[in-house]
Amino acid sequence: MSRSNLATYPAVHAGPSYAENVARAALALAAAVLALAPLKSNAVEQEHVRMHNTTELYRLANQFESSMPSQAAELRHLAGRD
């Protein structure tokens, strides 16, 4: 014979009445449905801007490579700096 284990609600979080348990479950459901995605932190936004600026510097360096190689090298140096 096999045994089946039933998943039960922990008694620690259970209220004294059925209505209280239903209300707590409804509140948890509402909180899950209405949960918003966390906002981007300022550090993440700054990292995105920094990556964009670095990409732009490399793009400019590629444009200047044939006409002004020293300028292109300087732009690559600036882009590689952290």
C-alpha positions in Angstrom: 0.0 0.0 0.0 1.1 3.5 -0.6 0.8 6.4 1.8 -0.3 9.8 0.6 0.7 12.9 2.3 -1.8 15.7 2.4 -0.5 19.2 2.2 -2.0 21.2 5.0 -2.1 24.8 5.9 0.4 25.5 8.8 -1.4 25.9 12.1 0.8 28.8 13.0 -0.8 31.0 10.4 -4.3 29.7 10.9 -6.9 31.9 12.5 -9.4 30.8 15.1 -12.3 30.9 12.6 -13.0 29.8 9.1 -14.1 33.3 8.1 -10.8 34.7 9.3 -8.8 32.2 7.2 -10.9 33.0 4.1 -10.4 36.7 4.6 -6.6 36.2 5.0 -6.6 34.1 1.8 -8.6 36.7 0.0 -6.2 39.5 1.1 -3.2 37.4 0.0 -4.8 36.8 -3.4 -5.6 40.5 -3.8 -2.0 41.4 -2.9 -0.7 38.9 -5.5 -3.0 40.1 -8.2 -2.3 43.8 -7.6 1.5 43.4 -7.1 3.5 45.8 -9.2 6.9 45.1 -10.7 9.6 46.8 -8.6 10.9 50.0 -10.0 14.3 50.1 -11.5 16.9 51.4 -9.1 18.9 54.5 -9.9 22.1 52.3 -10.2 20.5 50.2 -12.9 19.4 53.3 -14.8 22.9 54.8 -14.6 24.4 51.6 -15.8 22.1 51.6 -18.8 23.0 55.2 -19.6 26.8 54.4 -19.2 26.5 51.5 -21.6 24.6 53.6 -24.2 27.3 56.3 -24.0 30.1 53.8 -24.4 28.4 52.4 -27.5 28.1 55.8 -28.9 31.8 56.5 -28.3 32.8 53.3 -30.1 30.4 54.2 -33.0 32.0 57.7 -33.3 35.5 56.1 -33.2 34.6 53.8 -36.1 33.4 56.9 -38.2 36.7 58.7 -37.6 39.0 55.7 -38.2 39.8 56.5 -41.8 40.1 60.3 -41.6 41.5 60.8 -38.1 43.0 57.6 -36.6 44.4 59.4 -33.6 41.0 60.9 -32.8 39.5 57.4 -33.1 42.1 56.0 -30.8 41.3 58.7 -28.2 37.6 58.0 -28.4 38.2 54.3 -27.9 40.4 55.1 -24.9 37.6 57.2 -23.4 35.1 54.5 -24.1 37.2 51.8 -22.4 37.7 53.9 -19.2 35.5 53.1 -16.2 
